[in-house]
């Protein structure tokens, strides 16, 4: 697979393990990318601006290298071309980077980082239902009866 950045807009199919049939349809333009796929019978189309992508990454394969339009969400990343010549990959990498005005990245194929723990600033506040209630006032105003018997009012 080898796409030409000068022939945009282009429409092609790529592998997608989560999609029904293992295939997703991609429409690639200079400003926008449209991904069409079906997951468990539900068809969807996702439109993403090119500026929302991180950059053009290079991935090392077994016997070739692949250029990928990288997104924060790995399922939205798009393969652009696969080249076995190491000299041609640099020129193609620069060409795709210039076409989309995105930086060149080196993809290290790391596992996704674990989600950061958020330090909740409102954790120590009163719960929402307690904020409607009025807090108690000072106890000094309350009358105190010592050494007296219980008073019961009847009728």
N, C-alpha and C positions, 0 to 999 in steps of 0.2 A: 504494500500500500504506500503510495506516494502522492500527496496532494501538491499542487502548484499554487503558491500564494498569488500569482499573477492572474489566475483563472477564477478568482472569487466573483460572485457567490457560487458555492458548490454544494451539492447534496450527495451524501454517501451514507453507508451503513457501517456500524462498528459493533463489536462484541459488547454485551452487557449481561453479566451473569444473573442479575436480579430480574431482568425483563423476561416476559413470556417469549419463548423461542430463542432466547439468548441474543437478540439483536435489537439495536435502537437505531433510529433514523436521525441523522444530524444534518442540519442546514447551516452552513457556515458563511457568514458575510463579514465585511470589514467592521461593522458596528455591532452586530448581534449574532448570537448563536441560538438556534432552536433545536431542542432535543425532543424527539417523539418516541415514546415507548409505551408498552402495556405491561402492567404488573398485576398479576392475579385477575386478569380480565378487565381491569380498569385502565382505559387509555388516558394518557396525559401528554401534554405539550408544555415544555419549560422554555421560556425565553430568558436569556441572560445576556446582558451587555458585555462586550469584550473588555471594557475597562474594569469589570468586576473580577476578572481572572488575575491570578498572581503573576503569571509570566509564562514564558516558553521554557519548558524543562527538558532536559536530556536524560533518558533512562538507558542504562546498559542492559542489553539482553544477552542471550547465549552467544550468538554469532553476529549480532547486529545491534545498532543503537536506534532508539525511537525518540522522536520529538513529540511532546505532549503539551497541549494548552492546559496548564494547571489551574485548578480552582481549589478553594479551601475545602469544599466538599469533594472527596475523591470520586464520588459517583458522577460528578459533573465535569470531570477532566476529559479532554478529547484528544485522541491520538491523531497526529497530523501526518507523520510519515515515518517509515522505517528504512534505514539506510545501513548498508554493511561497510561502506567505504568511510574510514575515519576522516579523510580530508574533505570529502563532500559534505559531511555532517556539519562541520563548522560553518561553511558558507550558507547552507540551508538554514541552520539555526539562526544566523544573523539576519537572513532574508525574512524569516517569519517574525522575528523580533521587531524588525523595522516596519513590516507591514501592519502589525497590530499596535505598534508603539508600546510594547511591553518589555520588561527586562528579561534577560537570559538567566535561567536558574539551573542548578544542578540538583536533580532529584536523587535523594539518598535512599529512597524506598524504606523509610523508617515506619515503625508502627505509630498510629496516632497517639498523641500525647494524652495522658489522662486529664479529665476535666478538673479545672482548678477549683479549690474550695473557696467559696465566696465568704468574705467576712461581712456579716449582716449588721449594718449600723443600727437598724431598728429593732434588733432582737431584744434589747433590754427595756424597751418601752412597754407600756401597758397594753393588754390585748384590746382589740377594737371595740368589743362590746363593753369593756370597762371604761372606755373613754367617754361614753355617753352618760355615765353616772357621775354624780358629783362626789368628790372626795370628802371624807369626814373633816370636820373643823377641829379646833383645839379642845381638849377635854377639860380645860380649866373652868369653862362656863357651866359644865354639868353639875347639878346638885348632887351631893353625896350624903346619904343617910347612914350613920353608923350606930350600931347598938340599938337598932329598932327592930320591931317585929314586922312581919310581912303584912302589907296593906292590901286588903281585898275589897274591892268596891262591889256591892251588891245592889242591884236595882238602881 
